[in-house]
Each structure stands twice: as C-alpha cells, then as structure tokens.
Amino acid sequence: MVDTIWLHRASADGGIDYVCFRSCKEDVELVEGYHLPPQMPLIKSRSSLGSLQARDRRDHFEKCLGYRHGPPVF
C-alpha cells in the first residue's frame, strides 16, 4: 500500500511550490517541484528517505517554510 501526502504553498508569480511524500514499506520518496498552470509540473528534485527523516522534513516544510496540506498537483 502506498500512502501519499501533498504539501503546497503559493509562489509570488501565481504558481504553486509543492512537495509530495510517497511512502511504501520502509522508504519514503520525496518529490519537490513547481507548477504554474497550464504548464506541466516541474520536478525540481526527487530523493528517498527513511521514515524518521521524512517526518522531520515534513515538519520542516510545514513549520518553517509555510507549506500546507492540499490536493494532488498531478
């Protein structure tokens, strides 16, 4: 089973900065990107983290960088 969490924040040009956490078994895939409709979403980086590292990164995005939960970008 895959569990997915999307975090968003508005950017100055009207686009959306997004972060997606996809967990499967022990690893969590972290995808960071940007989307300005109607363009295709841009993936800035992709990495694999352990579950504890992913939880710390999620807290950092929410508490320090202003990201909030939202619907999937794609």
Protein Blocks (a to p, Z undefined) as FASTA:
>chain_A
ZZddddddddfkopacddddddehjbccddddddddfbdcddfbdcdddfklmmmmmmmm
mmmnopacdddfZZ
